[in-house]
Amino acid sequence: MKFTVARDALGEAVAFISRALPSRPVLPALSGMLVEASDGDLTLSCFDYEVSARVRVDADVNAAGSALVPGRLLAEITRSLPAAAAEFASDGEVVNLRCGQAEFGLVCLPMAEYPALPESPEPVGAVDAGVLAGAVGQVAAAASRDDTLPMLTAICLDISGDVMTLAATDRYRMAARESPFTPAEPGIRAQALVPARTMVEVARTFPAAGPVTVAFEADKDATGARGGDDDRPRPAEGLVSFESGDRRLTARLIAGEFIRYKNRFGTDFACRAELPAAPVIEAVRRAALVAERAGPVRLSFRPDHVVIEAHAEGRARAAESVAAEFTGDQPVIAFNPVFLLDGLTAAAAGYGAGADADAADPGGGGEAAGAGAPGRVRLEFNTQAKPALITWTADEERDGVPAFRYLLVPLRVPERT
């Protein structure tokens, strides 16, 4: 095997593959990155029986061949290469890399222990890469990180014709985002539970423009099989694949039934507040500095403003007034500050400031790019015992339903005197 490849192209390809490498491989060979060279084509890939990644780049190939090299070591090396073309040449069990005056020798891992890369399932359709990244950024934070309930660590892809809904929940909040979708078959109904971390990687590492092909084995005969008014398809099993340009990422789907999330979003609320996005996000963030661990941030509404406050008993207090429009007879409600920030920033992300794939980080604590977005968020609720709904006031609606919805369980706090 002998080939030459541009340093920047190599660096981007290796970085993409290295993010899918297992942190604790069950076999040493699974820590490897498979390098395959053919006529004018270099393919890098990895697979650990759960997640696989593959990327193709242009290369000047003098001798075709393949080798399994230590993946993370190659990633470290490519990050430090000088500004010159990278030359690879295999010599027995060693792959030599030369870039400018720098030279490295990588001892190959045994190919016999490495599994064959899985084939992609049949496509169910495609979605714009920027739209997908924005949707993931809005819902991923609501996915659970508790592996005792695996289905809650997923983002549910719910496809209905030309609409794909991404939904996630950890039982304390729930987020759903509808996005335009180009189905492989008209009127298709399909559902898959994709690990949230996989969706985040797709949002972060795929190109920001162009279509992303989504593929999994949809159960085409299952629609309406549950009986009654439940027309959900059965969740797919096996693998899901995302492919865009020269990049492909596959992962094993999570088994189980996702909750009937559409029924959880209420439409009848007695209280409604419209809040300027940037000021209220910053005010909640400042109040959260004072709130004790898992302590609430309290919102007290008046017709023309809201007071956002938090207390650390015997140590500190924060209070800030923000202009707001409020109607209703229950003017006080409190939330977990991190969950509230996640909902507010997710509602703002992609509308005023544009979607940012880096914001697609479960547990990001409300640091999404949408925090600086102009415009207004809407908070609707009934009492402190029932979930509240956060939406964007100027959001597009389909059949009266906003494209993005975030449901949040309030915290009960005693009245202060």
PyMOL commands that set and color helices and strands:
alter all, ss='L'
color gray80, all
select helices_A, chain A and resi 7-18+28-31+71-79+111-113+129-142+150-153+196-205+261-264+277-288+337-348+357-359+369-372
alter helices_A, ss='H'
color red, helices_A
select strands_A, chain A and resi 2-5+32-38+41-47+51-58+60-63+65-70+86-91+94-99+102-107+123-128+154-160+163-169+173-180+182-183+189-195+211-216+239-244+247-252+271-276+297-302+305-312+316-323+325-327+332-335+376-381+388-392+397-398+401-402+404-408
alter strands_A, ss='S'
color yellow, strands_A
deselect
rebuild
show_as cartoon
